[in-house]
Amino acid sequence: MSPARIMLWITCLAEAFLGIPLLGGAFIIANAWTPLLVMFFLHIVTLVLCLRDQRSIVGSGAGIATSVLGFIPIVGMILHWITALILLVLAIQPDRRERDGYIPPPPPPQRW
């Protein structure tokens, strides 16, 4: 599993937690909106990793937008749900190497 795929799973689970009615909002408010800032940077890291692995950046883009607009009470909760769903779909997709049937070549023979 690639680092990009791992980050997609991490950000998906975090977005799903923040989208839980009352609990997610209480967590965000209790921590003075710091979770939104943390998620913003996690989505940027995920975006860079997805670009490196040639994966879709839609989930990270949605996550960045959600982190910026997440302070709006009901809108933020709905955005967290949508972003978690997008990230889940992207995280389930196999890596490009796995999809293309890529098998790395064997290592060269050792000469002693």
N, C-alpha and C positions, 0 to 999 in steps of 0.2 A: 504494500500500500504506500503510495507516494505521500510526501509531506503535504502537498496541496489537498489531497483527499482527506487526510487526517484533520487538517485545519477546517475543511468543509464540515466534517462531522462535529468538531468542537464548537464552531460558530453556530451550527444548526441547533445543537442541544442548548447552547446559551440563549439563543433567540427564542427557542420554545419555552424556556424557563421564564424569560422576561415577558412573554406574552400571556402567562397565566393570569387570569383576572384577579385583581386585588393583590395577590401574592407578588407578582412581578412588579406591579406599580409600587407596592409598599417597599420592596427591596430597592428599587431605584430611588425613591424619595428618601428612604432611611439613609442611604449612602450618598446623598446630595448629588444625584445624577452622575456620579462617577462611573457606574456600570455602563452608561451610554458612551462615555469617553473611552473606556477600556474596549468596548465592542467596536468603536470606530477604528481604533488602531489594530485590533484583531482582524477586522475586515480588510484593512489596507494590507496587512501581512498576507492574508489569504489571497487577495487580488494579485499581489506580486508573485506568489507561488503558483497560482493558476496561470498567469501569463507565461511563466517559465516553463510550465508543463503543457502549454497549449490547451488548457481547459477553458470552459466558458467562465466569463467573469460577471455574468448577470447576477448571480447570488451575492457576490461581494459588493457589486454596485448597489443592489437593493439594500444590503446591510448597511452600507455607508449612508444611504438616504434615510434609512430607518433610525440610525444613530443620531442623525441631525434633527429629524422630526419626532423622535420618540418621546420628547417631553410633553407633547400634547396628549392629554389623558386617554381618550377613546381611540383617537387616530393612531397613537403610538402602539396601543395593544393590537389593533388590527394589522398594522404594518409589521409588527413582530411575528404575528401568525403567518402572514404572506411570505415574509423573508425566510422563516423557518421551513416552510413548505418548499420554497424554491431551493434552498440549500440542501434539503433532504433529497430532492430529486437529483440534484447534481452530485451529491455524495454517493448515491446508490450506483450511478453510472460507473462502469469500470474504467480504469486508466487506459490511455490511448494504446500503450504497448499490449495490454491484455486484449483490447478490442481487435487490434489488427493481427493478432496471432503472432506477434513478434517473439522470436526465440533468440536470445543472445548467442553469438557464436561461442564455441568452446574455447577455453584458453589455449594459447600455443603450447606445444610440447616443451617440457623442460629438458635442457641439456646439462648434463652433469659433467 
